Amino acid sequence: MNVGIVGSTGYGGVELYRLLSKHPHVHECILYSSSLEGTPYVDQYPHLAGLSQEMVKPIVIGEMQELDFVFLAVPSGVSKELSPKLVGKKAKVIDLSGDLRLKDPSQYEEWYKGESAPEDILNEAVYGLTEMNRNAVKEAKLIANPGCFPTATLLGLAPLLHHGLIDPGSIIIDAKTGLSGAGRKASLASHFSETQENLRIYKVHEHQHIPEIEQQLKEWNVETGPISFTTHLIPMTRGIMATMYAQLTDDIATGALHDIYSEFYHHQPFIRVRPSGQFPGTKEVFGTNFCDLSVKADPRTNRVTVVAVIDNLIKGAAGQAVQNMNVMLGIDETTGLHHDPIYP
């Protein structure tokens, strides 16, 4: 099987290369870029010295159409131009950008400040939150890979919404991310002197992942109201911790909640529900496709706290994309994703 990575020189692209170049079902991994074509990949990523002989190629639509899979690890605004040219050909497409996640074009235009992808493309794109949408992913030819914050948040909240355990209008999400989520391009916000020993809130009530999270929550419970969602940049390279709060609809103890989560995710290979009373840290999923979850009830306030941690570049991007590819191929979804966390 031959696959292509468009946007191969970004952090998401190089993680896709790391996973796909060792995937047992991938024969060739072709790297594309709109700005660095004709250069050895190792020039961009010297850690691949002796491991990669690939050259970065220019984007050639006709060539990509004949691949088995094309991964679009591109900034938002690019995929909506490329996807219509690839869909309907041989290649199945997995888009890691935000261009195809929102079904309502007006929502995209409001939150992403640009023109939406064509509606027929939006309608064909399957939201690739694998654990919750596996059957649709199996039949898909075009995947909208979820965002990193939505992945952690939605996996954390899903059991509560599906079991009707919380007031769907009471959800508050406090999320923190490492610097790699901002991409490889240098900026003042990611400058060492600005971020080291600093904790910064950003995009307050304006983050583009808000409508994506709300869209999926409403599919699970139409009464879900607007969420409160805040994001913080923390001085580490990778990882997301999403801490979620909601009002319980009935008295329920932590032990019962833990049992519900354990049963809900019993057959999900990448979801690890931590023992009751134990809470995960981001380093415990570093470099893996795991999402670790903990849940605890507060009988004093009758609220629940859920903690979810992921590696934003793996489960929040490249790993989930490969997981979706595996499901689309009908093979074990863990193929090529057997990695122990890197610790410490």
C-alpha positions as CSV (number, residue, x, y, z in Angstrom):
1,M,0.0,0.0,0.0
2,N,1.3,3.5,-0.9
3,V,0.4,6.5,1.1
4,G,1.2,10.2,0.9
5,I,1.6,12.9,3.5
6,V,0.8,16.5,2.4
7,G,2.3,18.9,4.9
8,S,5.0,16.4,5.7
9,T,7.4,19.0,7.2
10,G,5.2,20.0,10.1
11,Y,5.1,18.3,13.5
12,G,1.9,16.4,12.5
13,G,3.5,15.4,9.3
14,V,6.7,14.0,10.8
15,E,4.7,12.1,13.4
16,L,2.7,10.6,10.5
17,Y,6.0,9.7,8.8
18,R,7.3,8.0,12.0
19,L,4.2,5.9,12.3
20,L,3.5,5.1,8.6
21,S,7.1,4.4,7.6
22,K,7.1,1.5,10.1
23,H,3.6,0.4,9.5
24,P,3.5,-3.3,8.3
25,H,0.9,-2.6,5.6
26,V,2.6,0.5,4.1
27,H,5.0,-0.1,1.2
28,E,5.9,3.5,0.4
29,C,5.4,6.7,2.3
30,I,5.6,9.7,-0.1
31,L,6.2,13.1,1.3
32,Y,4.7,16.3,-0.1
33,S,5.2,20.0,0.6
34,S,4.2,23.2,-1.0
35,S,7.4,25.1,0.0
36,L,10.3,22.6,0.5
37,E,9.9,20.3,-2.5
38,G,13.2,18.9,-3.9
39,T,14.9,18.8,-0.5
40,P,15.9,15.7,1.5
41,Y,13.5,15.1,4.4
42,V,16.5,14.6,6.7
43,D,17.4,18.2,6.1
44,Q,14.3,19.2,7.9
45,Y,14.6,16.5,10.6
46,P,18.2,15.5,11.3
47,H,17.1,13.0,13.9
48,L,16.1,10.8,10.9
49,A,19.8,10.6,9.7
50,G,20.4,7.1,8.5
51,L,16.7,6.3,8.8
52,S,15.1,8.3,5.9
53,Q,16.2,8.6,2.3
54,E,13.0,10.3,1.2
55,M,13.0,13.5,-0.8
56,V,10.2,16.0,-0.3
57,K,8.1,16.2,-3.5
58,P,5.9,19.0,-4.9
59,I,2.1,18.6,-4.6
60,V,0.9,16.8,-7.8
61,I,-2.8,16.1,-7.6
62,G,-2.9,13.4,-10.3
63,E,-0.1,11.4,-8.6
64,M,-1.8,11.7,-5.2
65,Q,-5.2,10.5,-6.6
66,E,-3.6,7.1,-7.4
67,L,-2.3,6.5,-3.9
68,D,-4.1,4.3,-1.5
69,F,-4.3,6.9,1.2
70,V,-3.5,10.6,1.4
71,F,-3.1,12.3,4.8
72,L,-3.6,16.1,4.8
73,A,-1.4,17.4,7.6
74,V,-1.9,21.0,6.5
75,P,-3.1,24.2,8.1
76,S,-6.8,25.0,8.0
77,G,-7.7,26.7,4.8
78,V,-5.6,24.3,2.6
79,S,-7.5,21.1,2.9
80,K,-10.8,22.6,1.6
81,E,-9.0,23.3,-1.7
82,L,-7.3,19.9,-1.9
83,S,-10.0,17.5,-0.7
84,P,-12.5,18.1,-3.6
85,K,-9.7,17.2,-6.1
86,L,-8.9,13.9,-4.3
87,V,-12.3,12.6,-3.3
88,G,-13.9,10.2,-5.7
89,K,-10.5,8.9,-7.0
90,K,-8.6,5.8,-5.8
91,A,-7.1,7.5,-2.8
92,K,-8.9,7.6,0.5
93,V,-8.3,10.9,2.3
94,I,-7.7,11.6,6.0
95,D,-7.7,15.3,6.8
96,L,-6.0,16.4,10.0
97,S,-7.0,20.1,9.6
98,G,-10.2,21.7,10.8
99,D,-11.6,22.3,7.4
100,L,-14.0,19.4,7.2
101,R,-15.1,18.9,10.8
102,L,-18.0,21.4,11.0
103,K,-21.1,20.4,9.1
104,D,-22.6,23.9,9.1
105,P,-20.6,26.1,6.7
106,S,-21.6,29.3,8.6
107,Q,-20.0,27.8,11.7
108,Y,-16.7,27.4,9.9
109,E,-16.8,30.9,8.4
110,E,-17.5,32.4,11.9
111,W,-14.9,30.5,13.8
112,Y,-12.2,30.0,11.2
113,K,-12.7,33.4,9.5
114,G,-12.6,32.0,5.9
115,E,-14.8,30.4,3.3
116,S,-16.0,26.9,4.0
117,A,-15.3,23.7,2.0
118,P,-18.1,22.8,-0.5
119,E,-21.2,21.4,1.2
120,D,-21.0,18.0,-0.6
121,I,-17.5,17.5,0.7
122,L,-18.6,18.4,4.2
123,N,-21.5,16.0,4.0
124,E,-19.2,13.1,2.8
125,A,-16.6,13.6,5.5
126,V,-17.0,11.2,8.4
127,Y,-15.9,12.6,11.8
128,G,-13.1,10.2,12.8
129,L,-13.4,10.0,16.6
130,T,-12.7,6.3,16.2
131,E,-14.0,5.0,19.5
132,M,-17.4,6.7,19.0
133,N,-17.8,6.4,15.3
134,R,-16.1,3.2,14.3
135,N,-18.8,1.8,12.0
136,A,-19.1,5.0,9.9
137,V,-15.2,5.1,9.7
138,K,-15.2,1.6,8.3
139,E,-17.2,2.7,5.3
140,A,-15.7,6.1,4.8
141,K,-13.6,7.4,1.9
142,L,-13.0,10.8,3.5
143,I,-12.2,11.3,7.2
144,A,-12.3,14.6,9.2
145,N,-9.7,13.7,11.9
146,P,-10.8,15.4,15.2
147,G,-8.9,18.2,16.8
148,C,-6.6,17.6,19.7
149,F,-8.7,19.4,22.3
150,P,-12.0,17.8,21.1
151,T,-10.5,14.3,21.2
152,A,-9.6,14.6,24.9
153,T,-12.7,16.4,25.8
154,L,-15.2,14.2,23.9
155,L,-13.7,11.0,25.1
156,G,-13.8,12.3,28.7
157,L,-17.5,13.3,28.5
158,A,-19.0,10.6,26.3
159,P,-20.0,8.1,29.1
160,L,-21.7,10.9,31.0
161,L,-23.7,12.1,28.0
162,H,-24.6,8.6,26.8
163,H,-25.9,7.6,30.3
164,G,-27.7,10.8,30.9
165,L,-25.7,11.4,34.1
166,I,-25.1,15.2,33.8
167,D,-27.0,18.4,33.1
168,P,-26.0,18.9,29.5
169,G,-26.1,22.7,29.9
170,S,-23.6,22.7,32.8
171,I,-20.4,21.6,31.1
172,I,-17.2,23.5,31.8
173,I,-13.8,22.5,30.3
174,D,-10.4,23.7,31.4
175,A,-7.7,22.5,28.9
176,K,-4.0,22.9,28.8
177,T,-1.6,22.1,26.0
178,G,2.1,21.9,25.2
179,L,3.8,24.2,22.7
180,S,3.9,21.7,19.8
181,G,0.1,22.3,19.4
182,A,1.0,25.7,17.9
183,G,2.9,24.1,15.1
184,R,6.6,24.4,13.9
185,K,6.5,27.9,12.6
186,A,8.2,30.4,15.0
187,S,6.1,33.0,16.7
188,L,6.3,35.3,19.7
189,A,3.8,33.1,21.5
190,S,6.1,30.1,21.3
191,H,9.3,31.9,21.9
192,F,11.3,30.3,24.7
193,S,11.7,33.5,26.7
194,E,7.9,34.1,26.5
195,T,6.8,30.6,27.5
196,Q,9.4,29.3,29.9
197,E,8.2,29.5,33.5
198,N,5.0,31.0,32.2
199,L,1.4,29.8,32.1
200,R,-0.8,31.7,29.6
201,I,-4.5,31.6,28.8
202,Y,-5.4,32.2,25.2
203,K,-8.4,32.4,22.8
204,V,-10.7,33.0,25.7
205,H,-14.3,32.1,24.5
206,E,-12.9,32.2,21.0
207,H,-11.2,28.9,20.4
208,Q,-12.1,27.3,17.0
209,H,-12.5,23.9,18.7
210,I,-15.6,25.1,20.6
211,P,-18.1,24.5,17.8
212,E,-16.5,21.1,17.0
213,I,-17.0,20.0,20.6
214,E,-20.5,21.3,20.8
215,Q,-21.5,19.7,17.5
216,Q,-20.5,16.3,18.7
217,L,-22.0,16.7,22.2
218,K,-25.3,17.7,20.6
219,E,-25.3,14.5,18.6
220,W,-25.2,12.6,21.8
221,N,-27.7,14.8,23.6
222,V,-29.7,17.5,21.7
223,E,-30.2,19.4,24.9
224,T,-26.5,20.1,25.3
225,G,-26.1,23.9,25.8
226,P,-23.2,26.1,24.9
227,I,-20.1,24.9,26.8
228,S,-17.5,27.0,28.6
229,F,-14.1,26.1,27.2
230,T,-10.8,27.7,28.1
231,T,-7.3,26.8,26.9
232,H,-3.9,27.4,28.4
233,L,-0.4,27.2,27.0
234,I,2.1,25.5,29.4
235,P,5.9,25.3,29.0
236,M,6.2,21.7,27.8
237,T,6.6,20.3,24.4
238,R,3.7,18.0,24.0
239,G,0.6,16.8,25.8
240,I,-2.9,17.9,26.6
241,M,-4.8,17.7,29.9
242,A,-8.5,18.5,29.7
243,T,-10.3,18.8,33.1
244,M,-14.1,18.8,32.8
245,Y,-16.8,19.7,35.2
246,A,-20.5,19.2,35.1
247,Q,-23.6,19.0,37.4
248,L,-24.8,15.5,38.1
249,T,-28.5,14.8,37.6
250,D,-28.6,12.4,40.5
251,D,-26.6,11.2,43.5
252,I,-23.9,8.9,42.3
253,A,-20.7,7.8,43.9
254,T,-17.3,7.8,42.4
255,G,-17.1,4.0,42.5
256,A,-20.2,3.8,40.4
257,L,-19.0,6.3,37.9
258,H,-15.7,4.5,37.6
259,D,-17.6,1.3,36.8
260,I,-19.6,3.0,34.1
261,Y,-16.5,4.4,32.5
262,S,-14.7,1.1,32.7
263,E,-17.6,-0.7,31.1
264,F,-18.1,2.0,28.5
265,Y,-14.5,1.7,27.3
266,H,-14.0,-2.0,28.0
267,H,-13.3,-2.9,24.3
268,Q,-11.4,0.2,23.4
269,P,-7.7,-0.6,23.1
270,F,-6.4,3.0,23.4
271,I,-8.6,4.2,26.3
272,R,-7.2,3.5,29.8
273,V,-9.6,4.2,32.7
274,R,-7.3,4.8,35.6
275,P,-8.1,3.1,39.0
276,S,-10.5,5.1,41.2
277,G,-8.6,7.8,43.0
278,Q,-5.7,7.8,40.6
279,F,-5.3,10.8,38.2
280,P,-3.1,10.7,35.1
281,G,-0.4,13.1,34.0
282,T,0.5,14.0,30.4
283,K,3.9,12.3,30.6
284,E,2.1,9.0,31.2
285,V,0.8,9.0,27.6
286,F,3.8,10.7,25.9
287,G,4.5,9.4,22.4
288,T,1.5,7.1,22.4
289,N,-2.1,6.8,21.1
290,F,-3.5,6.3,24.5
291,C,-6.1,8.5,26.2
292,D,-6.0,8.1,30.0
293,L,-9.2,9.0,31.9
294,S,-10.1,9.5,35.6
295,V,-13.5,10.4,37.0
296,K,-14.6,11.5,40.5
297,A,-17.9,12.7,42.0
298,D,-18.0,15.5,44.6
299,P,-20.9,14.8,46.9
300,R,-20.6,18.2,48.5
301,T,-21.5,20.0,45.3
302,N,-23.0,17.1,43.4
303,R,-20.7,17.8,40.5
304,V,-18.4,15.5,38.6
305,T,-14.8,16.1,37.6
306,V,-13.3,14.2,34.6
307,V,-9.6,14.3,33.7
308,A,-8.4,13.3,30.2
309,V,-4.8,13.3,29.0
310,I,-3.5,12.6,25.5
311,D,-0.3,13.3,23.4
312,N,-1.6,16.1,21.2
313,L,0.5,15.0,18.2
314,I,-0.4,11.3,18.5
315,K,-3.9,10.6,19.8
316,G,-4.7,14.2,19.0
317,A,-3.5,14.0,15.4
318,A,-1.2,11.5,13.7
319,G,-2.0,8.4,15.8
320,Q,-5.7,8.8,15.6
321,A,-5.3,9.3,11.8
322,V,-3.5,6.0,11.5
323,Q,-6.0,4.3,13.8
324,N,-8.7,5.5,11.4
325,M,-6.8,4.2,8.4
326,N,-6.5,0.8,10.1
327,V,-10.3,0.7,10.7
328,M,-10.9,1.7,7.1
329,L,-8.6,-1.1,5.9
330,G,-10.5,-3.6,8.2
331,I,-7.3,-4.6,10.1
332,D,-6.6,-4.5,13.8
333,E,-6.9,-0.8,14.7
334,T,-3.8,-1.0,16.9
335,T,-1.5,-2.0,14.0
336,G,1.6,0.2,13.9
337,L,0.5,1.9,17.1
338,H,2.0,-0.4,19.7
339,H,4.2,2.1,21.6
340,D,4.9,2.2,25.3
341,P,4.8,5.7,26.8
342,I,8.3,7.4,27.0
343,Y,9.0,8.0,30.6
344,P,10.3,10.1,32.4
